[in-house]
């Protein structure tokens, strides 16, 4: 993000665990949720009503929100993928 001159408005330390309800709140406020896992990514359009499938995709094996998670406008990016970041952030 430094290379693109992007400065986060809020940064949440890893010690503060975000769970399913946090993921549901983020997804409910988004028009698009993109979840990256390795080289694969899934795109969801929750339309204010995120399904359990969206929430499960956003959570890691420990039940916490996957990192990094970025909210940019009405899009939520979960996990890391250089290709997804380039497409979403320019």
N, C-alpha and C positions, 0 to 999 in steps of 0.2 A: 504494500500500500504506500510505503514511502516513495517508491520509484514513480508512482503516479500522482504524488502530492495529495493523497487522501488522508485526512485526519479524522479519527473516530470521535464521535460526539460523546460516546460512553464506552467504557471498557470494563468488563466484569471479570474479576480475578477467578482463576480456576478453583480456588477454595470455596467459592459460592456456587453450589450445585444448582443447576436449573433442570427441572424435571418435566414430566408430561404436561402439567398444567401450564407451565411457562411456554412450552412448545405450542400448546393449543392456543394460547393468547396471541403469540406471534403469528401463527398460521391464520387465525381468525381475522386479523387486521390486514393480511396480505392478499393481493390478487394473484400472486405467483409465488410458489415455494419451490426452490430448486435444491435437491439433495444430492451431493456428490459423495460417492464411496469408491475410492480408488479411481479407476479410469471410467467408471460408469456414473451416470447421473439420471435422476428422475425429476420430471417437472410435474407439479401439481397446480391446479387452479381451484383453491378451496372455496372461493366465492362466499366468504364469511362463515362457512360451515365446514370446518376441516374434519375429514373422516379419520377413523382410527388408523387407516393405512398411511395417511400423511404423518400423523403423530409418531407412529412406529418407525417410519423412515427417518424422522428427525432425531430419534433417540439412539444412543450408542448401546453397547452390550450391558453397560451398568445401569441403564435406565435414565441417564442424564442426557441433556441436549448435547448433540455432537458439536465439536469445535473445529474450526472457528465457525461462528454464526454471524452473519452480517445482514443488517436490515438497510436496504437502500431504496428509499421511496416506498412503494407498495410491494417490493420484491424481497423475499427472505432467501439468503444463500446459506446452506448448511453443509459443513464439511469443506474440503479443499479440492479444487480442480482448477488448474491454470486456464484451461480452455473455457470453463464456465465463468471464471472471474473475468477473463478478457471479453467475453460476449456480454456480460452483465455490466461491467464497470468501465469498459472501453480501453 
